[in-house]
Amino acid sequence: MISLLRFAMTHIQFQQGPIRPPSEANSLLIRTTQGCPWNKCKFCTLFEGMEFAIRPVEDIKRDIWAARTFYKNRQFKSCFLQDGDSFAMETDDLLDVLNTLKEAFPELTQISSYGRAQTMTKKSPAEMQAICDAGLNMLYCGMESGSLEVLKLMKKGITPKSILKSAQYAKQAGMKMMTFIILGLGGKALSDDHVAQTAQLLNQIDPDEIRILSLAVKPGTGLDDMVQNGQFTPLTEREMLVEQYQLISQLNGINSNYGNYHGINLLMELNGQFPHDKEAFLRTIDHFMMMNKNDQNNFILGRRTHHYATLNDMNNTLMYDTVQQQLMRIEQQKLGDLEDIFYSLRQRMI
């Protein structure tokens, strides 16, 4: 995440919004919309207090040329359109912006944006094709779950049918597609449905990329209120790994890249491609599950305190012993339930 900024160099000014996908760290950032057109998801605070607005086309085009001047001779291969949903723009306006982008930055090979399913399905297939042909060839989809019950519980404002329809529109137009899935989003009550329906929908879509996130409940959200009121029971670290094992087991007939790149995930080494790496993913989770309880707790604490990046880091005796001392102190001084401590540490990694 980045802060709301306005770059200035003498008279050069252009806006940048508060968020981008991690994979767009080196991309040109151009703001087409402010905030999110929905902004009601119970787990999200990204655009809290920000009213959604589509920026005037002339302002966006002015920003593009200001960015070209600001970056001088720097070349970008990719550009991300901020904030929450560039597809909310009128198609002709979006095409105008895309054409200006390619004029100012002819070296661009990828232009990407978040896209809400409910917004995209209002575009015709012909409009989606024109948008892709103009250069917007990468879609980020915050699918989160394929379960209608989970989507309703989280007030996502979308349905599995609308997700599938928007994905079909995007893929038919030639756009690449990255979907984000949140482990634990159904809590304990809807865990099985969350896994089964998410796997089923992903099998239908066969996205280019599947990115996994582990749920960390943000304080102050509607979901946090549900946790405090006993209406939602979060999964433990182990239970989220069980969900991931079940999800991977049920993903069939796809050729998606699969990634646990975000630091919020426990086993960040689960990265590769289906179907080639499926069995390796399952073996890695099995390896963790077969460790004794102390070593499992050691690894979880080590991950959440940034000592470990992968399971192999436990082979470093110095790091292992350092984490073990912390674990013993927690247990001996009775500083709290371990699962509660892991939950709190995960929250700090948001």
One Martini backbone bead per residue (centre of mass of N, CA, C, O) as a GRO file, in nm:
protein
  350
    1MET     BB    1   0.100   0.034   0.017
    2ILE     BB    2   0.012   0.373  -0.036
    3SER     BB    3   0.007   0.694  -0.015
    4LEU     BB    4  -0.133   0.989  -0.043
    5LEU     BB    5  -0.027   1.163  -0.336
    6ARG     BB    6   0.164   1.460  -0.455
    7PHE     BB    7   0.347   1.533  -0.708
    8ALA     BB    8   0.640   1.764  -0.714
    9MET     BB    9   0.798   1.969  -0.981
   10THR     BB   10   0.738   2.252  -0.954
   11HIS     BB   11   0.473   2.221  -1.194
   12ILE     BB   12   0.462   1.914  -1.131
   13GLN     BB   13   0.146   1.726  -1.128
   14PHE     BB   14   0.022   1.415  -0.965
   15GLN     BB   15  -0.174   1.152  -0.889
   16GLN     BB   16  -0.203   0.922  -0.603
   17GLY     BB   17  -0.312   0.652  -0.453
   18PRO     BB   18  -0.351   0.406  -0.173
   19ILE     BB   19  -0.329   0.167  -0.406
   20ARG     BB   20  -0.171  -0.153  -0.489
   21PRO     BB   21  -0.045  -0.412  -0.614
   22PRO     BB   22   0.241  -0.577  -0.542
   23SER     BB   23   0.313  -0.632  -0.859
   24GLU     BB   24   0.315  -0.288  -0.899
   25ALA     BB   25   0.583  -0.152  -0.784
   26ASN     BB   26   0.712  -0.072  -1.095
   27SER     BB   27   0.475   0.097  -1.181
   28LEU     BB   28   0.272   0.293  -1.331
   29LEU     BB   29   0.062   0.549  -1.176
   30ILE     BB   30  -0.290   0.595  -1.252
   31ARG     BB   31  -0.565   0.807  -1.177
   32THR     BB   32  -0.920   0.749  -1.241
   33THR     BB   33  -1.014   0.686  -0.948
   34GLN     BB   34  -1.196   0.733  -0.637
   35GLY     BB   35  -1.202   0.469  -0.483
   36CYS     BB   36  -1.504   0.278  -0.423
   37PRO     BB   37  -1.820   0.186  -0.549
   38TRP     BB   38  -1.880   0.026  -0.277
   39ASN     BB   39  -1.748   0.015   0.023
   40LYS     BB   40  -1.883  -0.259   0.217
   41CYS     BB   41  -1.683  -0.443   0.314
   42LYS     BB   42  -1.622  -0.602   0.624
   43PHE     BB   43  -1.282  -0.625   0.579
   44CYS     BB   44  -1.259  -0.317   0.480
   45THR     BB   45  -1.041   0.012   0.487
   46LEU     BB   46  -0.909   0.154   0.237
   47PHE     BB   47  -1.180   0.372   0.182
   48GLU     BB   48  -1.223   0.523   0.432
   49GLY     BB   49  -1.400   0.822   0.387
   50MET     BB   50  -1.425   0.773   0.068
   51GLU     BB   51  -1.552   0.909  -0.207
   52PHE     BB   52  -1.671   0.820  -0.496
   53ALA     BB   53  -1.485   0.893  -0.809
   54ILE     BB   54  -1.469   1.017  -1.133
   55ARG     BB   55  -1.237   1.137  -1.315
   56PRO     BB   56  -1.159   1.361  -1.523
   57VAL     BB   57  -1.022   1.317  -1.823
   58GLU     BB   58  -0.840   1.573  -1.833
   59ASP     BB   59  -0.696   1.511  -1.565
   60ILE     BB   60  -0.574   1.243  -1.645
   61LYS     BB   61  -0.417   1.343  -1.895
   62ARG     BB   62  -0.249   1.546  -1.740
   63ASP     BB   63  -0.109   1.333  -1.561
   64ILE     BB   64   0.030   1.175  -1.783
   65TRP     BB   65   0.211   1.413  -1.885
   66ALA     BB   66   0.337   1.471  -1.610
   67ALA     BB   67   0.468   1.192  -1.577
   68ARG     BB   68   0.645   1.209  -1.827
   69THR     BB   69   0.810   1.451  -1.719
   70PHE     BB   70   0.896   1.343  -1.442
   71TYR     BB   71   1.039   1.067  -1.570
   72LYS     BB   72   1.135   1.126  -1.844
   73ASN     BB   73   1.345   0.854  -1.949
   74ARG     BB   74   1.165   0.660  -1.825
   75GLN     BB   75   1.067   0.318  -1.847
   76PHE     BB   76   0.756   0.141  -1.893
   77LYS     BB   77   0.584  -0.176  -1.897
   78SER     BB   78   0.380  -0.081  -1.665
   79CYS     BB   79   0.028  -0.012  -1.569
   80PHE     BB   80  -0.173   0.129  -1.303
   81LEU     BB   81  -0.516   0.174  -1.231
   82GLN     BB   82  -0.658   0.391  -1.027
   83ASP     BB   83  -0.831   0.246  -0.792
   84GLY     BB   84  -1.098   0.025  -0.767
   85ASP     BB   85  -1.251   0.104  -1.076
   86SER     BB   86  -1.216   0.168  -1.415
   87PHE     BB   87  -1.494   0.039  -1.528
   88ALA     BB   88  -1.677   0.285  -1.433
   89MET     BB   89  -1.620   0.405  -1.682
   90GLU     BB   90  -1.668   0.521  -1.965
   91THR     BB   91  -1.562   0.379  -2.242
   92ASP     BB   92  -1.467   0.629  -2.403
   93ASP     BB   93  -1.296   0.746  -2.172
   94LEU     BB   94  -1.107   0.503  -2.132
   95LEU     BB   95  -0.997   0.505  -2.421
   96ASP     BB   96  -0.874   0.786  -2.407
   97VAL     BB   97  -0.673   0.720  -2.183
   98LEU     BB   98  -0.527   0.482  -2.321
   99ASN     BB   99  -0.428   0.639  -2.569
  100THR     BB  100  -0.259   0.842  -2.407
  101LEU     BB  101  -0.073   0.642  -2.271
  102LYS     BB  102   0.052   0.526  -2.540
  103GLU     BB  103   0.162   0.800  -2.630
  104ALA     BB  104   0.343   0.862  -2.374
  105PHE     BB  105   0.388   0.521  -2.334
  106PRO     BB  106   0.488   0.309  -2.579
  107GLU     BB  107   0.634   0.077  -2.391
  108LEU     BB  108   0.381  -0.048  -2.311
  109THR     BB  109   0.248  -0.393  -2.229
  110GLN     BB  110   0.089  -0.315  -1.952
  111ILE     BB  111  -0.253  -0.275  -1.841
  112SER     BB  112  -0.414  -0.220  -1.524
  113SER     BB  113  -0.699  -0.336  -1.309
  114TYR     BB  114  -0.949  -0.312  -1.124
  115GLY     BB  115  -1.260  -0.528  -1.111
  116ARG     BB  116  -1.589  -0.531  -1.085
  117ALA     BB  117  -1.830  -0.745  -1.166
  118GLN     BB  118  -2.079  -0.546  -1.169
  119THR     BB  119  -1.940  -0.352  -1.372
  120MET     BB  120  -1.842  -0.535  -1.611
  121THR     BB  121  -2.135  -0.655  -1.685
  122LYS     BB  122  -2.217  -0.368  -1.822
  123LYS     BB  123  -2.044  -0.459  -2.035
  124SER     BB  124  -1.977  -0.540  -2.338
  125PRO     BB  125  -1.794  -0.745  -2.529
  126ALA     BB  126  -1.710  -0.514  -2.721
  127GLU     BB  127  -1.600  -0.326  -2.502
  128MET     BB  128  -1.388  -0.519  -2.386
  129GLN     BB  129  -1.231  -0.544  -2.649
  130ALA     BB  130  -1.159  -0.243  -2.679
  131ILE     BB  131  -1.005  -0.217  -2.413
  132CYS     BB  132  -0.790  -0.428  -2.476
  133ASP     BB  133  -0.691  -0.308  -2.750
  134ALA     BB  134  -0.602  -0.031  -2.590
  135GLY     BB  135  -0.431  -0.201  -2.328
  136LEU     BB  136  -0.628  -0.339  -2.119
  137ASN     BB  137  -0.476  -0.665  -2.020
  138MET     BB  138  -0.529  -0.650  -1.691
  139LEU     BB  139  -0.696  -0.829  -1.424
  140TYR     BB  140  -0.823  -0.753  -1.099
  141CYS     BB  141  -0.978  -0.995  -0.872
  142GLY     BB  142  -1.187  -0.972  -0.579
  143MET     BB  143  -1.325  -1.256  -0.501
  144GLU     BB  144  -1.239  -1.439  -0.221
  145SER     BB  145  -1.513  -1.606  -0.313
  146GLY     BB  146  -1.751  -1.875  -0.426
  147SER     BB  147  -1.950  -1.810  -0.197
  148LEU     BB  148  -2.253  -1.682  -0.145
  149GLU     BB  149  -2.258  -1.676   0.167
  150VAL     BB  150  -1.991  -1.525   0.205
  151LEU     BB  151  -2.051  -1.277   0.029
  152LYS     BB  152  -2.294  -1.190   0.202
  153LEU     BB  153  -2.154  -1.170   0.479
  154MET     BB  154  -1.933  -0.953   0.348
  155LYS     BB  155  -2.065  -0.752   0.147
  156LYS     BB  156  -1.965  -0.763  -0.171
  157GLY     BB  157  -2.189  -0.730  -0.412
  158ILE     BB  158  -2.157  -1.025  -0.523
  159THR     BB  159  -2.151  -1.309  -0.744
  160PRO     BB  160  -2.063  -1.596  -0.891
  161LYS     BB  161  -2.199  -1.525  -1.160
  162SER     BB  162  -2.063  -1.245  -1.200
  163ILE     BB  163  -1.775  -1.346  -1.192
  164LEU     BB  164  -1.792  -1.538  -1.433
  165LYS     BB  165  -1.889  -1.335  -1.645
  166SER     BB  166  -1.649  -1.135  -1.623
  167ALA     BB  167  -1.432  -1.343  -1.689
  168GLN     BB  168  -1.533  -1.415  -1.970
  169TYR     BB  169  -1.510  -1.137  -2.092
  170ALA     BB  170  -1.206  -1.099  -2.042
  171LYS     BB  171  -1.098  -1.357  -2.187
  172GLN     BB  172  -1.234  -1.306  -2.465
  173ALA     BB  173  -1.065  -1.031  -2.499
  174GLY     BB  174  -0.755  -1.109  -2.371
  175MET     BB  175  -0.733  -1.104  -2.071
  176LYS     BB  176  -0.577  -1.108  -1.795
  177MET     BB  177  -0.606  -1.298  -1.470
  178MET     BB  178  -0.639  -1.201  -1.123
  179THR     BB  179  -0.703  -1.379  -0.824
  180PHE     BB  180  -0.844  -1.333  -0.498
  181ILE     BB  181  -0.794  -1.524  -0.195
  182ILE     BB  182  -0.952  -1.586   0.130
  183LEU     BB  183  -0.859  -1.729   0.397
  184GLY     BB  184  -1.124  -1.766   0.636
  185LEU     BB  185  -1.388  -1.597   0.537
  186GLY     BB  186  -1.608  -1.813   0.669
  187GLY     BB  187  -1.505  -1.937   0.888
  188LYS     BB  188  -1.617  -2.207   1.058
  189ALA     BB  189  -1.911  -2.230   0.941
  190LEU     BB  190  -1.804  -2.180   0.609
  191SER     BB  191  -1.552  -2.343   0.520
  192ASP     BB  192  -1.648  -2.568   0.327
  193ASP     BB  193  -1.799  -2.381   0.128
  194HIS     BB  194  -1.567  -2.198   0.056
  195VAL     BB  195  -1.389  -2.414  -0.073
  196ALA     BB  196  -1.578  -2.556  -0.276
  197GLN     BB  197  -1.680  -2.297  -0.434
  198THR     BB  198  -1.405  -2.182  -0.508
  199ALA     BB  199  -1.297  -2.419  -0.669
  200GLN     BB  200  -1.526  -2.430  -0.876
  201LEU     BB  201  -1.484  -2.142  -0.992
  202LEU     BB  202  -1.186  -2.169  -1.072
  203ASN     BB  203  -1.232  -2.406  -1.269
  204GLN     BB  204  -1.405  -2.229  -1.464
  205ILE     BB  205  -1.198  -1.991  -1.514
  206ASP     BB  206  -0.891  -2.020  -1.527
  207PRO     BB  207  -0.675  -1.836  -1.423
  208ASP     BB  208  -0.364  -1.706  -1.448
  209GLU     BB  209  -0.405  -1.608  -1.140
  210ILE     BB  210  -0.347  -1.711  -0.793
  211ARG     BB  211  -0.411  -1.537  -0.489
  212ILE     BB  212  -0.314  -1.563  -0.151
  213LEU     BB  213  -0.495  -1.497   0.157
  214SER     BB  214  -0.489  -1.434   0.497
  215LEU     BB  215  -0.686  -1.379   0.751
  216ALA     BB  216  -0.709  -1.041   0.887
  217VAL     BB  217  -0.860  -0.866   1.127
  218LYS     BB  218  -0.968  -0.549   1.123
  219PRO     BB  219  -0.987  -0.298   1.310
  220GLY     BB  220  -1.318  -0.151   1.277
  221THR     BB  221  -1.472  -0.356   1.140
  222GLY     BB  222  -1.742  -0.547   1.076
  223LEU     BB  223  -1.591  -0.812   1.138
  224ASP     BB  224  -1.490  -0.736   1.417
  225ASP     BB  225  -1.769  -0.713   1.539
  226MET     BB  226  -1.844  -1.012   1.492
  227VAL     BB  227  -1.625  -1.127   1.672
  228GLN     BB  228  -1.703  -0.978   1.939
  229ASN     BB  229  -2.016  -1.103   1.913
  230GLY     BB  230  -1.992  -1.413   1.803
  231GLN     BB  231  -2.056  -1.428   1.469
  232PHE     BB  232  -1.735  -1.488   1.432
  233THR     BB  233  -1.498  -1.755   1.370
  234PRO     BB  234  -1.186  -1.777   1.348
  235LEU     BB  235  -0.920  -1.914   1.219
  236THR     BB  236  -0.658  -2.085   1.250
  237GLU     BB  237  -0.363  -2.148   1.120
  238ARG     BB  238  -0.421  -2.451   1.069
  239GLU     BB  239  -0.705  -2.418   0.942
  240MET     BB  240  -0.601  -2.257   0.693
  241LEU     BB  241  -0.426  -2.490   0.588
  242VAL     BB  242  -0.655  -2.685   0.546
  243GLU     BB  243  -0.799  -2.513   0.340
  244GLN     BB  244  -0.567  -2.509   0.136
  245TYR     BB  245  -0.554  -2.811   0.091
  246GLN     BB  246  -0.846  -2.841  -0.010
  247LEU     BB  247  -0.828  -2.645  -0.243
  248ILE     BB  248  -0.599  -2.779  -0.400
  249SER     BB  249  -0.740  -3.059  -0.427
  250GLN     BB  250  -0.996  -2.913  -0.600
  251LEU     BB  251  -0.799  -2.832  -0.823
  252ASN     BB  252  -0.903  -2.869  -1.169
  253GLY     BB  253  -0.816  -2.809  -1.500
  254ILE     BB  254  -0.574  -2.610  -1.455
  255ASN     BB  255  -0.310  -2.330  -1.541
  256SER     BB  256  -0.237  -2.179  -1.289
  257ASN     BB  257  -0.097  -1.956  -1.109
  258TYR     BB  258   0.043  -1.989  -0.768
  259GLY     BB  259   0.022  -1.763  -0.473
  260ASN     BB  260   0.209  -1.669  -0.143
  261TYR     BB  261   0.347  -1.366  -0.131
  262HIS     BB  262   0.223  -1.272   0.117
  263GLY     BB  263   0.314  -1.222   0.453
  264ILE     BB  264   0.036  -1.335   0.577
  265ASN     BB  265   0.140  -1.601   0.506
  266LEU     BB  266   0.273  -1.897   0.613
  267LEU     BB  267   0.336  -2.051   0.324
  268MET     BB  268   0.540  -1.897   0.090
  269GLU     BB  269   0.631  -2.161  -0.088
  270LEU     BB  270   0.342  -2.161  -0.232
  271ASN     BB  271   0.473  -2.173  -0.552
  272GLY     BB  272   0.326  -2.195  -0.888
  273GLN     BB  273   0.184  -2.456  -1.106
  274PHE     BB  274  -0.076  -2.568  -1.274
  275PRO     BB  275  -0.042  -2.906  -1.222
  276HIS     BB  276   0.264  -2.951  -1.153
  277ASP     BB  277   0.260  -2.838  -0.822
  278LYS     BB  278   0.040  -2.972  -0.651
  279GLU     BB  279   0.188  -3.201  -0.489
  280ALA     BB  280   0.396  -3.011  -0.358
  281PHE     BB  281   0.200  -2.847  -0.194
  282LEU     BB  282   0.086  -3.084  -0.026
  283ARG     BB  283   0.359  -3.175   0.097
  284THR     BB  284   0.419  -2.915   0.252
  285ILE     BB  285   0.173  -2.926   0.436
  286ASP     BB  286   0.229  -3.208   0.548
  287HIS     BB  287   0.496  -3.136   0.682
  288PHE     BB  288   0.373  -2.951   0.890
  289MET     BB  289   0.152  -3.149   1.010
  290MET     BB  290   0.389  -3.365   1.104
  291MET     BB  291   0.472  -3.194   1.308
  292ASN     BB  292   0.515  -3.106   1.601
  293LYS     BB  293   0.366  -2.883   1.805
  294ASN     BB  294   0.614  -2.716   1.874
  295ASP     BB  295   0.714  -2.668   1.580
  296GLN     BB  296   0.465  -2.528   1.484
  297ASN     BB  297   0.479  -2.294   1.687
  298ASN     BB  298   0.758  -2.201   1.607
  299PHE     BB  299   0.691  -2.126   1.315
  300ILE     BB  300   0.460  -1.929   1.359
  301LEU     BB  301   0.618  -1.733   1.536
  302GLY     BB  302   0.850  -1.687   1.329
  303ARG     BB  303   0.670  -1.563   1.110
  304ARG     BB  304   0.529  -1.336   1.295
  305THR     BB  305   0.850  -1.229   1.369
  306HIS     BB  306   1.049  -1.254   1.111
  307HIS     BB  307   1.246  -1.517   1.110
  308TYR     BB  308   1.071  -1.655   0.892
  309ALA     BB  309   0.991  -1.768   0.550
  310THR     BB  310   1.047  -2.078   0.575
  311LEU     BB  311   1.083  -2.400   0.673
  312ASN     BB  312   1.397  -2.412   0.624
  313ASP     BB  313   1.472  -2.200   0.855
  314MET     BB  314   1.470  -2.415   1.091
  315ASN     BB  315   1.772  -2.516   1.030
  316ASN     BB  316   1.846  -2.271   1.192
  317THR     BB  317   1.954  -2.286   1.505
  318LEU     BB  318   1.953  -1.995   1.599
  319MET     BB  319   1.662  -1.927   1.517
  320TYR     BB  320   1.519  -2.151   1.661
  321ASP     BB  321   1.617  -2.082   1.951
  322THR     BB  322   1.503  -1.797   1.960
  323VAL     BB  323   1.206  -1.879   1.926
  324GLN     BB  324   1.192  -2.083   2.161
  325GLN     BB  325   1.235  -1.876   2.384
  326GLN     BB  326   0.978  -1.718   2.327
  327LEU     BB  327   0.783  -1.952   2.365
  328MET     BB  328   0.858  -2.020   2.659
  329ARG     BB  329   0.789  -1.746   2.780
  330ILE     BB  330   0.489  -1.751   2.713
  331GLU     BB  331   0.430  -2.015   2.872
  332GLN     BB  332   0.561  -1.948   3.155
  333GLN     BB  333   0.412  -1.649   3.181
  334LYS     BB  334   0.127  -1.652   3.077
  335LEU     BB  335   0.054  -1.438   2.815
  336GLY     BB  336  -0.135  -1.646   2.665
  337ASP     BB  337  -0.294  -1.761   2.416
  338LEU     BB  338  -0.151  -1.866   2.133
  339GLU     BB  339  -0.377  -1.810   1.927
  340ASP     BB  340  -0.414  -1.514   2.013
  341ILE     BB  341  -0.128  -1.427   1.947
  342PHE     BB  342  -0.130  -1.502   1.648
  343TYR     BB  343  -0.366  -1.319   1.575
  344SER     BB  344  -0.231  -1.051   1.659
  345LEU     BB  345   0.020  -1.075   1.475
  346ARG     BB  346  -0.138  -1.087   1.209
  347GLN     BB  347  -0.268  -0.807   1.228
  348ARG     BB  348   0.018  -0.653   1.205
  349MET     BB  349   0.050  -0.755   0.884
  350ILE     BB  350  -0.154  -0.562   0.721
   0.00000   0.00000   0.00000
